[in-house]
Structure formats: C-alpha cells, structure tokens
Amino acid sequence: MKTLNQIFSIGIALLLTGCVTLYKPNAIHSPLLKEKGELNTSAMLGVSGNGLTNLQAAYAVSNHMGILVDGMYHNKRKSSSDSSIEKLNIGFAEAGAGYFNTFGAKKNGLFQCYSGAGLGKTKDIIFNSDSHNPEASAKYFNLFIQPGVGFITKDLIVAFDLRANYVRLYNINAYLYDQFAWWNTEFTYYSNATLDFLNLEPVVTIKAGRERLKGIFQVGLIIPTINAKSYFDVNTSSMLIAPLFKFSVGISYSFGHK
C-alpha cells in the first residue's frame, strides 16, 4: 500500500508539472555575412519555443563562404504545490558552413544557405521528498539545412530563414516514467530507446541599432512534419500550441567588415 501511495504521489506531481521535456530547439542562427573577414557574434535569450541561453558566431572565410558555431544551454526549475521540484537541463552545440551572396543595385540584398550538425544532452528529473525521483534523460544529434534572404543597411537588418531540422534522440532512459500511462504507453522510453523527427522552423530576424552593435528580435514557428508525434512525445508542452511559437531577444556585435 505504501508503494502504491508513493507511485500515486509521483503521478500527481508529474501531472501538476504538466509536461516532460527532453528536447528544445535552439534559436535560429542567421549569420548575415557579406564579405571576407567579417565576424558576427550574438547572444540571445529564448523567451518561448527555444532553449534559454543561445550564443552564436559566424565568420566569412571568403567573399562567398562562411562558417558558423552555436551553443545553447537551457536550465529550468519548476516547483509544484505538493513541494515537488522539476529540474530540466539541456546542453547543445552545433557547427556548419554555407554560401552567401549579396544582390541588388546597392548590394543591400543577401542570399544565404547554410547546413551543419550538432550534439546535445538532456535530463529532466522531478525531486519528491516522499519517494524515488523519476527522471528522463537522452542524448541527441541534429542535421540541418537553412536557406534564407535578408535586407541589410547600416542600422537595420531584416532576414527570413527557413531551417529544415532533423533530430535523432538516442540512449533515452526514463526511470519510473513507465509506471504512468500519461507518459507514453506505445513507446519504451525507459530502455535505451531511440526516436527521430523532422521540424520546419521558419523565422524572421530583425537587428536594429548602431553599425556594429545591434539589438536582436527573432520570431518564428516550429512545424513538426515527419514523425511529428515523436516531437510531441519529447516536448509534451508543445501540445498546448503556444510553445510552437518561437520568440527570442538579444544583442549582436560585428567585427572586421569594411
């Protein structure tokens, strides 16, 4: 009876927290390089749909080729009315390369297309003083391709990018989660399981300010496509629809351009 009560209390705690998360996408990196030697850096705060902290850098190795690196760290602590505490940690890094070219009479138009890959690690655990602590964890990698266009002036940049993002989670383990039907009764997450999905992520990025230092505003969508159910299984809050809207703010600084 005591064990049943403990399981019941954990189940209530999990229901009150509302979701289990093993994956969050990073803020989209729009490099916006125009010429050889240019280095663009940015730091962004994910307000909705993204991981919390995003650091980005892109460098133009020639007048038409660029490289990019990104890092994301997401840390969330949530308390429930029954004194249980949910802690979520996600760490992720990616790198890529691509082509860019300016167009238009004043060279204010920009076409860019980048592709790359990344690696991540995630853990979601609920601490409960009355029983064992259920936890879910996984590793993952992604592959992406991202075409985009932009309009660039000295003080204002507006860009549209569309990322096709393939994600594969592996070594998925969920200690105790298999005891609750709401988690998932069709997939064995707690036995080194693997799953994958493909999202489309269109975003608009606006940078405004001085020539080198600008504020960033980014808004977009997460559109689960191939194996969409798998995405919702590892980011159940997205079933509430609002987390499918991406919103980030931050700052950027550019070095080295003429």
Number of C-alpha atoms within 10 A of each C-alpha: 6 8 9 9 12 15 19 14 17 26 20 15 22 22 15 14 18 11 16 24 22 23 30 21 19 25 32 25 24 27 26 27 28 27 21 17 17 20 23 22 20 21 22 26 20 22 16 17 23 24 26 21 20 24 20 23 21 24 25 26 16 15 16 16 20 27 21 23 20 22 20 25 18 19 15 12 12 11 15 14 9 13 12 21 19 22 15 21 19 23 19 23 20 20 19 18 19 19 18 23 18 22 11 9 7 9 13 15 18 19 20 24 21 23 19 18 18 18 18 19 19 23 22 22 20 23 18 18 11 13 14 14 17 21 20 22 25 23 21 21 18 21 18 19 17 21 19 21 21 20 19 19 14 11 13 15 18 19 22 19 22 20 21 19 21 17 22 16 24 18 16 22 21 22 17 16 22 18 15 16 10 12 20 13 11 7 14 15 25 17 13 13 15 17 18 18 19 21 21 18 22 20 24 21 21 19 22 19 15 12 12 15 17 20 18 21 18 23 19 22 19 21 16 18 13 14 13 14 14 18 25 17 21 21 17 19 18 19 13 8 9 12 19 19 18 25 22 25 18 18 17 20 16 18 13 13 14 8
